[in-house]
Amino acid sequence: NIGLVSREFERKLRDFEIPDGYKVEIAGESELIDESMLDLSKMLLLAIVFIYLIMVAQFQSLLSPFIVMFTIPLAFTGGLAALVFTGNEISLIAMLGFLVLGGVVVNNGIVFVDFANQLRADGLNTIEALILAGKTRLKPILMTAITTILGLSTTSIGVGMGAEMIQPLAIVIIGGLTYATILTLIVIPVMYLAFHKDKPASEGVK
């Protein structure tokens, strides 16, 4: 792994006394990897901004998309945990996994929050809307997550020609989606209740 070798080499260079008139630069593939990681990090931040703006346009609200966005930190935590558990490093392919995960994981939150908003608009109070939304949308949320997880399962264990190249991507998506799906059913209702606790449905659903 060029990234690991480069980091080890950089640690050794810190203690190396360079003669006057000389300098040491790490270039080549290592430099290319560092630049690509920086570019992917910027793309990830930009993707999160776009996701939020698209949801704002659809929900016609700033609050509902903000609640849905709480699924993204959950997903990234699960993706990182999956990499640690499987002994993989954060690589370019893993970063692509986080990029994909950011767009996939918000689906569950959108389904839940949108249905809860509809129920509140029909006259239910917040707690009743959350309970009914959880019961009604549990199956679609689980079906969406499970089909994606099973679809990537063979890639995550490296089955097939060249599968080991994109294995970290599958591991990140599976770990993040699993973790986020479980906690979405807890965190999103809690956040929704916190923001809508004292707002009756007659005031308008945002």
Buried (B, 14 or more C-beta within 10 A) or exposed (E): EEBEEBEEEEEEEEEEEEEEEEEEEEEEEBEEBEEEBEEBEEBBEEBBEEBBEEBBEEBEBEBBBBBBBBBBEBBBBBBBBBBEEBEBEBBBBBBBBBBBBBBBBBBBBBBBBBBBBEBBEEEBEBEEBBBBBBEBBEEBBBEBBEEBBEEBEEBBBBEEEEBEEBBBBBBBBBBBBBBBBBBBBEBBBEBBBEBBEEBEBEEEBB
